[in-house]
């Protein structure tokens, strides 16, 4: 077996001179991939350090190098075989699986498949998978059933062998001949996945900066809602209804019959045509694929625009490009759901899987397998029966019934029943009764998946290597227990680094007291007291006089933000703050977030560009931990000169799903400690609803650690939004006396122990407000001179 290439330090595709930490990151990732098969690595690099570009240049360089090595090895093996009779079967597995990378992109024209022998029926395609669209946002959209295209001769094609999409109604005879065209599977591939479509588009944007954007064949997969070009379907609005209508149009086909002369007898063939005009003509799908190949890396928006221009479906067009792609960029659900992988024909064997934004991967995995059915869905048929019996079958009532059509309700029921096939230890069923407090929420049954490791093992089993990347991945031990408990700590490769910004560019402070000397305590029992809220207001009034440009303040919940804002409004505190900063609030509706952010940014820019002194120096944005702003928005430069975290945002322990997850993790942790996977639960009656605080008090380490980690991961995600590049600078104020406490007991840790290394090493614990004021004044005076 030929030697594998040694780890590299040079990555010529990187478009700039890399910083040392970027070189270290790329070399570590390259080495991790070279140590496969079965490699598992976690790479932690702070937001703003060029993580995405480093992933692209190292992972794709590894792909190119290994393709070249495999091609060279195969050539030498073939030459040797001619002399000594050794055949290809003696090649090592890793070498046989690699497809050499061609120096130039091949022609899109492909050879026709061999004719099917008479009397042999073709095999059926793979069956349908779990429905997409449990959630309402794009992050919760799942892929739906694979579109099975009947050819002109009525045959179905073998699973994994992808014919061109579309029906035959508007096709020419030449198009019909291409029905069975098969394209060779390119292996290995690199699969890059992230949570949202915007993150995937950002990845493609970085890819275009490198030579790999043109050199390698890239396909970006998205949801129907983002890629559909059928206006009649798009106007339905919600992701669920778009998915359902798409399937209806495919399954309801126009058909006609024609007699065809065979060699021995006349046979009757069925010509079928999909009712969706966007996938009816194969010639347009072929044109779409050709254009994508010519243009290089395209993101989801690019694919949608190209589909509109050509007049064909980019959703199915992109899916047909997966087999020949070197790099597949796709959302979490498309890769991590087994049913979605089967539908798309994704072959993970010997390929590289890179999962970005992996800080909450275990929770993301389990939530994909949750299923929920409401009482109005178990009762949809009965409701329609009542309407018909009462003679109330008017258009308005009929329209109301149609909103939750039979397909949606039945699919929901089927998904819930499928969930019951899981092992009892892997999940729980929650029964929620109808609320009588005037809230419109239905009663419901919900299956909650608890075991993420069994789901994730399906990915790690096949892949050559799995890479988890993110800005904050620690603590590693919790990640190991929840995702890959069979791996020992020594089997997991871990990389972390400091930020690229110099020490003088960030100022993290644990703020323990307010201007009047009151100790800040934003625990659940104290945070709503009026004196505490007023002290926080006095503190903020002082901060906005020192900090230039933008200030972002994070609260634990929308309810608490509203409570604080209303109190400040009544006391006149908002009026005082408004003399220094324009005040904005994060909207609950995600649709309005972009508008609010644009207004916030424009307000800051207007202050910088204003020629006269109005006294207003920027803007204040009141945001919520776990909201859209805390997760995916970057506050670089003037957008976030100071980030204020109010309290420790622990999730409510009264949440039933959370308490069940805590119990599950505690049991896993205990079984690892005693070395017995079958150890009994410490909770006497797992079906009995117990108060959340009681459960936390019973926890030894695992469950409590998970609860604390949820809080600090949310803090890290929020405060990490401010520093985005080497010339950026910002202050980070952690407002609560608990941030300055040292752990006094082995079962709990100091919150600041879980801060990222680059913040923790520079943290100052201020004993009074005067110290905070002095540090802030010096910090912004210094950076104003530097920048």
C-alpha positions, 0 to 999 in steps of 0.5 A: 500500500502506497504511503499516504501524503504527509500533513501539509503546512502550505495551502496555496488555495488560501487567497491571502497570507494566512495568520499563524492560527489559520495555518495551524487550523488547516494543517490540523484538519488536513492531518485529521483527514489523513488519519482516517478512515474512521477519523473524528475531529473537533475544531474550535476557532472563534467567530471572525478568525476565518474558520470557513475559508480555512475549512475550504482550503484544507479539506478540499486540498486534502481531497485533491491530493488524495485523488492524485495519490490514488490515481498515481497508485492505481497507475503503478498497480496496473503496470505491475499487474501486467507483469506479475498477474496481480489484478485490481482486486488486490488494491487496498480498499481506500485506493479503489474507492477514490475517483481521480480528479480530472484536470478539466471539467468533463463534457456534460454529454454522457453515453447512453445506457445499455438496453434492458434485456427482454423479459427482465423487469427493472428494479424499483426505486427506493421508497418514500422517506419521512416527510419534510417540514415539521417546523415552521422555519427554514431550519426545520424543513425536511426533505420529502419523498423522492420524485420518481419519474416514469419514463416514456416506456413506463419503467422505473429506474433503479435506486441510486441510478438517477435519470433526468427528472421530468415527465414525458408529455412535452418531450421530444424523442431524443429526450426520451432516449436520455431517460435512462442515462446514468452518471458515474458516482464520484467518490470520495466527496466532501459534504459540508453542512450547516444549520441555515440557508444563509450560512450555506450561502456564506460558505459558497461565497467564501468558496468562490474566493478560492480556485476550488470554486471553479476547479471542483464540481459543487452543488448546493441543496436547499428546501423547496421553499427556497428553490421552487420556481412555480408561482402557483405553488410559491404563493401558498406561503408556508414551507409545509404547504409548498412541500405538500403541493409539490408532491401532489403535482408529481403524483397526479400525472396526465397520462396517455396510452400508445401502442408500440410494436415489439419484436414479437407482439404489440404492447401498450405503453403509458406516456406520463407527464408531471402536472408541474410545468417546471419539471415537464421538459427534460431538455430544460433540466439538461440545460440547467445542469449544463449552466451550473457546470459552466458557472462553477459554485452557485449558492441557493439564491444563484440556483433559484435565479438560474431556474427562473431564467431557464424556466425549470425546477432548480430544486430537482435540478440540483438534486440530480447533480449530487452524483457527479459533485465533488463538494455537496453543500447542504442543510443539516436535515438533508444530511443528518436525517437517514430518510433524507440521505436515502432520498437524495442518494447521498453516499457517505461511504469513504467521504468526508462529512464536515458539520459547521456550527456544531455547538448544539449538534446533539440537540439539533439531531434529536429535534429532527426526530421529534414528532407532534400531533394536535387534537385538531389533526386526530379530529380533522375527519370528524370536523368535516363530517360535522360540517357536512351534516349541519349543511354548513359546507360553505366555501369559507368552511371548506377553505378552513378544512382545506388548510390542513388537508388530508395529506398534512394530517395523515403525514403527521399521524404517520410520522408520530406512529413511526416514532413509536418504533423507537426503543423506549430508552431513546425517547419519551411521549409527552401528553399535553392537555388543552389549556383553559386559560384562553390560549388557543393552543391545542392539546397534543401528543409529542414524541421527544427523541432523547438519544442522539448517539444512535442517530449520529452513529449512522453518519460516523459508521460510513464516513471516511472522517467526520469533522465538527467545527464551531466557534465554541465547542467546549466542553468536549466531554458532554459532546462525547457522551451525547454523540459518540460515547463509544469513542474514548477521549484519546480517539477524538482529535481536538483543536482550539486556538485564540482569537486573531485580535490583539489583547488590547482589542477586547475588554471582558468584564464581570460586573458585580455592582451597579452605580449605587453599590447594589449587588447585581443578582439576576437569578429567577427570584430576584431579577424582576424586583423593581430596585434591581431593574432600576439599578440596571437602568442607571448602569446602562445610562452610564455605559451609553455615555462612554461607549461610542456607536452601537451597544447590544444588550441581551436578556434571558427572554422576551418576557423579561426584556418586555418587563424591563423595558416597560419599567424603564419607560414608566420611570423615564429611563428610556428617555434618558438613554435616548439622549445618547442612543437611539433605542431599538428592540428585537421583534418576536416575528423573525420576518421583522428582524432584518428591518430592525437591524437595518434601521439600527445600522443606519442610525449608527451610520447617521451619527458617524456621518452627522456634521453637527453635534446632536449629542446622540452617539449611536444606537442601543439594541435590546435583544434576546438570548436564543433569538435570531440576533444572538445566533446568526447576526454579526455585530462587527465594527460600529454595530457592536462596540459593547455587548451587555449580557444581563444575568445568566440565561438558564432555561426554565427547569419547568420545561418538560422536554428539558427535564426529560433530557436532563434525566436521560443525560444523567443516566448516561453519565452514571452508566459511564461512571459505573461501567454498566450500560444497563444500570437502572435509572435513579428516578423511581417513576420515569412517567411521573412529572417531577418539578424541574428543580427537584430533578436538578437537585438529584443530579450528581454531575452529568445532568447538572453539567448539561444544564449549566452548559446550555446557559453558557453556550448561549452566553458565548454565542451572544457575546461572540457576535461582536469581534469579526476581524483582526482590526475590530474591537469591543467590550463585553460586560457580564452583568451579574455577581455570579460571574465573579464567583469561584466554585465552592463545590465539586458539583458545580463550576464557576460560569466563567470557567466555560467562557472561550479561552480567548475571552477567559484569559482577558476577563476582569472581575470588577469589584465596584462600578467605579472600576468598570467606568475607568476600564471602559473609558481607558479602553475606548480612548486607547482604541480610538487612537489606534484605529 
